[in-house]
């Protein structure tokens, strides 16, 4: 899709949500729109029901973490597909790590249920209004979120691990 096609296609959306849009990027093969988190539900309802758009398939939903920004932020990336128009759209929204809440998309897309649970499980993003926001893959007792960048890659307390099996030299074998 060319930039001109994307602009004309999304014009009704941009007219409706002008104050909610943080940025629009048409430089790649998929249009990316960043919106404020308070507008998530109205934006997705519009994209779903607007006859000229019909983004009725939520392809993917995932979290992202930017700890080096000031203040550190978490984000949610949504990928939508319009089957009638055969076009894709990426929507992003961000929230501070200190307040990791985003509205749940389950009222619009039931398929968001497990994707939001996975995003909560790995990034700690709380989806307000989710019907059953509990861990889906990690242990319930876990207090950390393993996809955040501050999560340690290795458990330094393990003594049963022999680094020579992983191509690493022992400290005394230099």
N, C-alpha and C positions, 0 to 999 in steps of 0.2 A: 504494500500500500504506500502510495506516495504521500508526501507531507500535505499536499493540497487535498488529496482524497480524505486523509485523516482529519484535517481541519474542517472540511465541509461536513463530514459524517458526524463529528462530535460538536458541531456548532450548537445544536439544541441543548446538549449537556452543559456546555460552557456558558450558555446564556442563563440557564436555570441555576447553576451553582457557581457563579463567578466569584463570590466571596469565600467559598469553601476550597477553591483550588489554590494550592500552594505553588505548583509548577506543572508544566506540560513539556514532555520531551518527545519529539518526533524524529530523532536522529537515527534510531535503529529500526529494525523490521517490525517492532511492536511499539505502539504508542504507550507511553508511560505517563500517568497522571498521579501527582501527589496531592492528597487532600488532607484537611484537618480531621482529626479523629472524631470530632463531634458530629460530622456529616456522614459517617460511614453508612448508617442504615438508609437515610433518605437518598444518598447517591446510588446505592446498589438497588434499591427499589425502582428508581428511575431508569437505570440502565437495563434492568430486567423487563420492565413493563413498557417502555417507550417503543412504539411500533417500528420506528426507523432504526432502532438499535438492537433490541432483543438479545442482550447478553444474558442468556438463561442457563449457561453451563459454567459452573465454577470449576475450573480445571485444577487449580492448586491454590494453596494458602500456606505461607510459611513465615517464620520469624527471621529477623536480622538484628545484629547487635553492633553498635558503634560506641565502644567504651572511651575512645579518644576525643569524642566531641565534648564540648563544654556547654551544658551538662551532658553526661552520657545518655544515649537514647537507645530504645528498642523500637523496632519497626515491624509492621506486618505487610507482606507483599501478597497481593491477590492476582491471580491470572484468570481472566474471563474469556469465553469464546461465544461468539454469536454464530450459531449453526446455520441460521437462515442467510446471513451475510458472509459467512466463512471468513471472519476476521477475529483477531485476538486483541485483548486489551490488558494492560498491567496497571493496577491501582496500588499505590503505596500510602501508608499513613504511619506517623511516628508518635512516640510518647516517651516522656522521661523515664529513666530506670527507677527513679524514686516514686513514680506513680504509673506502674505498668498495666494500665487498664485500657481496653479497647472494646467497643460494643460488639457483641456476638452477631455473626451473620446467620445464625441458625433460623431466625424468623423468615429470612429470604431464601436461603439455600439450606435444606436439611443436610446436604452432604458436607457442610462446614463443620458438623458435629465432631467427627473424629479428627479432622485436620486441626481444629482449634484445640482439641485435647492434646494432640501431639505437640503443637506449638507451645502450649502452656507447660507441658512436661519437660521440654528441652530448653525453653527460653524464659519461662516464668511470666509470660504475658497473661494477664487475667482477662477473660472475655466476659464482660458484664451481660447477664441475661442468658448465659449458656445453661442448658438444662441439666448437665452432669459434668462439670469441669473437674475431673480427677485425672491423676496420672494414668497413662495408657500403656507405656512401655517400661518405664523405670519403676523401681521399688517405691512403695508408698512412704517408706521411712526416709527417703532421700530428701535432703534439705536444699541441695544445690541444683543448678540448672546446667547440664553438661554442654550445651551449645553456646553458652555465653563465653566470651573470650577470656574471662578471668579464671575459668575452670581449668585445673591442672591436667595436663595430658597424661601424666603418669602418677601412680601412687608411690611417693617416695618412701613410704613406711614399709613397703614389702621387702622381706629378706629372702624370700624363696625364688627370686628372679635372678637368673644368670644372664647378664648382659652379653656375654660372649656368643650366646646363641643368636643374638640379633645383630651381629656384626659390630658390636661396640667393644672397645678395649677396656679392660679393668684399669683402675687408677694406678695400681702397682705394676702393671704390665706395659709400661710405656716403652 
